[in-house]
Every structure is written in structure tokens, then in C-alpha cells.
Amino acid sequence: MFTLQPQSPVPLVSQIVDGVSRMIDDGSLRAGTKLPSIRQFAQTHGVSVFTVVEAYDRLVAQGWLQSRPNSGFFVRRRTGRTVPLAAVAANSATGGNAFDAMWYLRKIFENRHLTMKPGCGWFPRDWLFEEGLKRSLRNLAGEDLDLAGYGDPKGYLPLRQLIRDTLAEHEIAVTPDQVLLTQGSSQALDLAARRLVRPGDAVLVDDPGYANLLFGLRFLGATLIGVPRKPEGYDLAALERAIEMNRPRVFFTHPRLQSPTGSVAQLSHLHRVLQLAEKHDLLIVENDLYADLDPDPRPSLASLDQLNRVVQVGSYSKTVSPNIRVGHLVAHPDLVEDLAQLKMIAGLTSSEFGERLAYGALTEGRWRKHLKALRERLGGAHERVARRLDGLGFELFAEPKAGMFLWAKHPAIADAALASNQAAEADILLGPGHLFSADMRPSPWMRFNVAYCGDERVFEFLDHQRSAG
């Protein structure tokens, strides 16, 4: 077939993907040909089963292979001339390495069985509001539910009213009609992107930023313009240059407890962002889904702007449960109506059952106590994890002492993707930095979820990596 080079700086996964795709492209492997099983390939080439699983999954994601349940992997029939892999990789704006992001999203959910998950984006079960949900579920079971309809297109009205009241505490004035309930913050961001972005548009994004959002924007055909993050917020000079050079229509940003860096934008930075938005007629989509994790009351772009140019996104996935898929967005009334129509086109309504379940948990009396305990637990975890990473020689991007994430790199680890591949073989899921990059460039940075860094084996692995590097 082809020979792998274990000593090459090119990861084994990439060597397999490149080798198989070349053989398909030059006709050595014809459509319908069955590839060796994962275990056979691993034994023949002396690599781990996980390495082959990852490579085959990428080949399926790129369209080279087809997976048939209980049968194996087969060369997919392709229409038209195959685009060379090098050409695909060069075009990051319209897909480029986007399959890497999609692969990562799939593996995050498919590999929940990995024992250690410091690179994931959710909380462990015992950090969530499980008891509140159970009480809400018991109460909901005793109610006379109307199961015949689809519910309100904007979502369950009492929950929208509760969100209105909560936002008022944060000095954001809205009516319930300005609140659109969604299937988590991911759907809210997707609706905003599909309404505001057209193929070829220049779009400003945090760099590094939220991997799922970046993949979705690439899929829409947007040209991503990265705005470098700093521990205090943004590189404001770079932001202004990017606006003047590219004339973007929208800026997707995450000012507070940002994923992946954990950084918090200072008030002066928020004011400057809004000044530039006003000057250059720019819309802003503010991802504020970690607001409930912030122990300090602070302004948001939405509170400073009062939804004139800002769409704000929130979610209960991190604080109640990701499984109920309840998020929301708030915006100018006219824009909310457009977004509600898009929501109906895509999937009619969101689940009223899930929204009522969330509402019951939020109003049953123990919600604020849960949030207080969660914030305190996160603060302690940040202290411990930051101390351990610092002791191993890692550089921390910021030390927010709140939220879910720390962003760190080590001088001996040049490419976090290589470390992540090796971590998976050690039963550890890491978050390599290139997946959070606007241009998918290799990166030494890694995202650490402090809630999943309690296992000493994580730090033993990192210690081995820095020693080997």
C-alpha cells in the first residue's frame, strides 16, 4: 500500500490520510474497494488502533471513504475530478482544514468514554444542576401537558419572561418578544450567522475563538478575519486595521470568560469596540454564555449598546445541563423577527418540553445557591490547575480565576496537535490550539477545562510531553 515514516515530523494520522487519498486520486484504489479493517491496518503498519480510527474518520469526513455498518470502510464513488488534497488545505476560507474542526467536534462526542477529558467544553455530571432538573421533571410529570402542538415559535413564554427579568438585573432592557429561545447557544449563533453572513463576506472573529462557530462560518463561505485576543481583551489596533482593510459586516466575539482563552475584555475595550462598530456600521454578535459563571458583575456589549448593534447569545447548557439544549438570543425587535422565521424554516420550533424543564429548574428556589457553589468550585479549580501548569513550566495566557478554561503552552511542545494525538492513546482528550484558530495554523497552545483536570495522570502525561520535547 504505502510505507509510514514514524520518525517524520508529519503525524502518522496525516501520513495515512495523505497516502490513502493519493492512492484513490491516482486510481490505485478504485471506487468500491474495501480497505483493510482498522485492526488489520494497525497491525500491518505497527501503529495504534486509535491512530487508524482517527485517520479513517478524517477520510470519511473528507469524502474519500464510506463507512458501512458491520462491513468496514470502502472507497467512495466520486463525481467529477477529485480536488487534490493540497489544494483543499490551501483554501481555509471555504473549507480548507475545516474537516479538522468537524472531526474534532465528532470525536468530542464520540469519545466521551475517554476517562480524562481536560480538552472538552462541558462540565462533569456532578457540577451540573442535576437535583434541580430532577425536581423540575417530577413537577412537570404531574402537569397537564399539551403534547399535540409544536409550541410558540419564539419559545416558552414564561421562560422568555424570566430571561427578560434576568437581563434587567444586568442592565439590558428587553421585552419577552425580543427573546428567542434556541437549541443551545450553538443554534443561536448559527441563526445569527445565516441571517447576517453571505458567501464571500469578510467576518471578524476572535482569534483564537470558538471552534464550532469558526467551522460554521467557513461552511457558509465566509472569509474569516481573526482579531487577536489579549489577556485584557483585544488587540484594538489590529481590530481597527482589520475593519478598515476588509469592511466586514459583522464581528462575532466572546468578551467574557472567553473560550478558549478564559480572558475577560476590559470595559475600555468594550467601549472602543462599540465606537468602531458605530463608525464603520458594524453589527456585533456577543456570545455571553458564561455570564452565570462570572462572580463579578460587569457590563457587557449588550448592556452598553442596548441591542442597537449587538445581538447577545446565552445558554443554560453550562449551568443546568447541556442535554436539555436550551439557549437564547436577544436582539433588536426587527432582527428577532427575522431570526424567528429562520428558526421555523430550519426546525419549526424548539422543544417546549425542554424549555419548561429548564424553567422549572431555574424557579424552584435553589438555582442561585447552585450558581454560587459552582462559581466557588471553579475558583478553587482555577487556583489548583494554574499552579500545577505553572509548576510544569507552562505559560498561561490569562488567569481569570473564573469560568471553565485556561489557555496554556509549553516551550518544549511545539505542536499541540501531536501531543493531542498521543494523549488520546493515553485515554486523555486534549484541546489543541489550531482548532480554535481563524486560519487553522499549527499552534503550541492548548485549552484546559479546569473542571476536568483533577486526575493526576493528566499532569503526568504533560510532564512526559515536556520532558520528551
DRENLUM-793090 format. One record per residue (C-alpha): x, y, z. Coordinates in steps of 0.02 Angstrom, whole numbers, plus 32768, in hexadecimal, padded with zeros to 4 digits. Example, Ala and Ser with C-alpha at 12.3 -4.5 7.8 and 13.67 -1.06 7.14 Angstrom:
REM DRENLUM-793090
82677F1F8186/82AC7FCB8165/
This chain:
REM DRENLUM-793090
800080008000/80798086803F/80FE809580C6/80E980FF8162/817C816281A7/817281608266/820781D78274/81BB82598201/817B82FC824E/80DA82DE81ED/805D82898264/803681D4823D/7F7E81FF822A/7FA8827E81A3/801B8202814C/7F8E81828142/7F1082038104/7F8882458081/7FBC81978049/7F0C81518035/7ECA81EE7FE0/7F5B81ED7F63/7F3981377F38/7E82815E7F1B/7EAB81F87EB5/7F26819D7E43/7EB381077E2C/7F1780897E91/7E7F80747F00/7DE0806D7E99/7D30809B7ECE/7CE280107F34/7D887FC67F6E/7D847F8D8023/7E147FCB808F/7E687F5F8112/7E0C7F5D81B7/7E477FD5823B/7E9B7F4B829D/7EEC7EFE8202/7F317FA681CB/7F747FC8827A/7FCB7F1F8284/80137F2A81D3/805C7FD881EC/80897FCB82A4/801C805B82DF/7F95806B8363/7EE08041833E/7EAF80F28375/7F24813D82F2/7ECD80D98269/7E20810382AC/7E4D81BC82A5/7E9481AE81F5/7DFF814C81B1/7D8781C78202/7DDF825881AD/7DD981FE8105/7D1E81E5811B/7D08829C814D/7D6782D380B1/7CFE82648041/7D8581E7800E/7D3B8153806C/7C9081128098/7C6E80B7813C/7BF48026812F/7BB27FE281D6/7BF27F3381FC/7C4E7F2E8155/7CE17FA7815F/7D26803980FD/7D168047803F/7D5680C17FBD/7CC981397F97/7C8C81557EE5/7CB782087EBB/7C6682767E37/7CD782E47DCF/7D9182F87DE1/7DD582EA7E90/7E1E83897ED7/7ED183697F10/7EE383697FCB/7F6883F07FC7/7EF084647F6D/7E6A84427FEE/7EE08467807E/7F14850B802E/7E63854D802A/7E3A856A80E1/7DB485EB80BF/7D3E85728069/7D6784CF80BE/7E2384BC80C6/7E4684608165/7D928471819A/7D8383B3819E/7DFB83B78231/7D8084208294/7CEF83AF8265/7D588316828D/7D8083628337/7CC88384835A/7C9B82D2832D/7D2682868395/7CF882F1842C/7C4D82A1842E/7C7F81F583F0/7D0E81E7846E/7CB08218850A/7CEA816D8548/7D9D81AD8559/7DC081B08613/7E14825A8617/7DCC82EE85B5/7E2D838D85DF/7E1183CB852C/7D5383BF852B/7CD6844C8537/7C57841085B6/7C4E83F18672/7C56834986CA/7BAE830686FE/7BC1833287B6/7BE483E9878B/7B3A83FF8737/7A8F84288781/7A5783748780/79EB837C881C/7993841787DB/796C83BF8738/792C83258790/78B6838C87FB/787C83EB8761/785F83478705/77F683028793/778D839F8798/777B83A086DB/774082EB86DD/76AC831F8749/767383AB86D6/75F283A0864C/766483B485B4/762983D98505/768E8360849D/762E837D83FC/767B842283C3/772784638398/772884F38414/774C85AB83FB/77CB85CE836F/782A864283E4/782585C68473/77CE85AB8519/778C86558550/77AA8645860D/7861861B85EC/787286B08576/7827871E85FE/78A286D8867D/793386FD8606/78F087AF85F1/78F487C586AF/79A3877986BC/79E687EA8633/799A8881868C/7A0888568722/7A9B886786A9/7A57890E8669/7A1B88CB85C2/79698905859F/7903888F8530/78508856851B/7824879D8514/780887B18459/78C187DC8447/78F387358494/790286A1841D/791C85F7846D/79908581840F/79DA84D38419/7A72850C847B/7AE6859B8451/7B23853C83B7/7A7B8550835F/7A7386068394/7B1D86288346/7AEE85C682AB/7A4D86298293/7AAC86CD82A5/7B318693822B/7AB3865A81A7/7A5586FF81B5/7AEB877481B5/7B6F871C814A/7B7386FA808F/7BF38694802D/7C9086FA8014/7C6C877480A2/7CFD87A8810F/7CCF877D81C3/7D2F87B0825F/7D4A872782E1/7DAE87148380/7E5786C38360/7E60864A83B4/7DA4863083BD/7D1685B483CF/7D3E851F835E/7C8A84F18333/7C6185A482FF/7CFD85B08293/7CD1850F8239/7C1D8549821D/7C5685EF81D2/7CCF8597815E/7C4285248127/7BDB85BE80FA/7C6985F8808A/7CA1868980F8/7D5186CE80F2/7D8A86CB81A7/7DEE876181E4/7E3D873A828C/7E4387C08313/7ED08790838A/7E9C8777843E/7F0187BF84CC/7EF4879A8586/7E9E8842859C/7E2A88298507/7E5788558454/7EE8889483EC/7E89893483C9/7F0489748348/7EF588D182E7/7E3888D982F5/7E32898882AB/7EA88957821C/7E3F88BC81F7/7DA1892581EC/7DEF89A9817C/7E41892B8107/7DB488AB80F8/7D12890C8116/7CBE887C8173/7C03887A8197/7C088820823E/7C7C87F782CF/7C5E8754832E/7CB0876583D8/7CB2871D8487/7CE987A78500/7CCB875285A8/7D2886B485E4/7D4C8690852E/7D6185E484E2/7DEB85AE84D1/7E568630852C/7DEC865485C6/7E14870C85B0/7D9E879B85DD/7D98883A8575/7DAE88D985DA/7D27895D85DC/7D9389D58577/7DA5894F84F0/7CE9893684E8/7CCF89F184D1/7D5089F78445/7D01896383EB/7C5989BB83ED/7CA88A5E83B1/7CF58A04831D/7C5189AA82FB/7BF48A4F82F5/7C778AA18288/7C7E8A138209/7BC989D7820F/7BF6892F825B/7B8188B482AF/7BBF88518345/7B8B87A3837D/7BBD87948434/7BCD86E38478/7BAE86F68533/7B8386438561/7BF9864385F8/7BA986DB864A/7B62867086D7/7C11862F86FF/7C5586DF871C/7C5E870A87D6/7C7787C387AE/7BE9882F876B/7C2A888886D2/7BE388DE8636/7BCD88818593/7BCB88C384E1/7B0E88AB84E4/7AF789108582/7B63899E853F/7B0E899C8494/7A5C896B84C8/7A4E88FA842F/7A61898483B0/7AF2892E8357/7B06889683C8/7AB687EA83C4/7AD6878F8467/7AD886D1847A/7AC5866F851C/7AAB85BC8553/7A80854985E5/7AEC84BC85A1/7B7D84E28615/7B1D850486B5/7A80849786AF/7AA8840C8631/7AE68401857D/7A6B8374855E/79CE83DF8565/7A11844F84D7/79C684F48510/7A17859884DC/79DC864384A6/7A0686E08447/79C98792845A/79D1881A83D6/797A88AF8389/78C08884836D/78CB888582AF/7961881182AE/7911879B832B/787C878682B6/78F187568227/794E86DC8295/78AC868E82D2/787A866F821D/7922861C81FB/790A85B08295/786185778252/78A8855281A6/793484E981F1/78CE84878271/782684D88295/783484F48352/78A984C383DD/78718445845F/77F1849084D6/780883F98546/78C1841F855A/789D84D78575/781A84B285FA/7896843C864C/791984C58651/789A85438691/786A84D08721/792184B88752/79438573874D/78AD85A087B8/78A785168839/790A857988BA/79B8852F88BD/79FC8576881A/7A5C86098863/7AA8859B88E9/7AE185238860/7B3185B287FD/7B8D85F28897/7BD2854588BE/7C02852A8808/7C6285CE87FF/7CBF85A788A1/7CEB84F98863/7D2C854087C0/7D9585C0881D/7DE985368882/7E0584CD87E6/7E568560878C/7ED0857A881B/7F0384C2881F/7F1384A98763/7F6F854D8746/7FEA851F87CF/800884728785/802084B286D3/8094853C8710/80F984BB8770/8112845886CF/815284F28675/80B4851D8613/809185D185E1/7FE08606860D/7F8A867F8597/7F1E86C68623/7EEC869886D4/7E3386C586E0/7E13865C877D/7D6386438737/7D0C85ED86A7/7D3B8545865E/7DDF855B8602/7E99857B860C/7EFE8595856C/7FB2855D857B/804C852A851B/80F584DF8543/8199850E84EB/81C3845684D4/811E842C847C/8122847B83D0/808284308388/7FF0840C83FC/7F9E839F8376/802B831F8385/801A831F8442/7F5E830A8432/7F6F827183C2/7FE382218441/7F71825584D0/7EDF81F88481/7F4581598485/7F5E8179853F/7EA18189855B/7EA782488560/7E4782C484F4/7EA6836784DC/7E7284078481/7EFD84338404/7F0E84EB83D8/7F0284E2831A/7E4A84B48326/7E25855D8376/7E8885C082F6/7E388629826D/7EB085E181EC/7ECA8534823A/7F8585508248/7FEC84D982B5/7FF385168368/804D84EA840A/7FB885278471/7F3D84B284C7/7E9484D08519/7E7F848685C8/7DD484708618/7DFD848686D0/7D69841B8705/7DBA838586AF/7E6B839D86ED/7E5B83438794/7EAC82A2875A/7F66829C877F/7F83823586E1/7F6082CF8678/7FF4832A86C3/8060828E86BB/803E82878600/8066834185EB/8105832B8650/8139829E85DC/811283088543/817C839A857B/820A832585AA/820182CA8503/81FB837084A6/
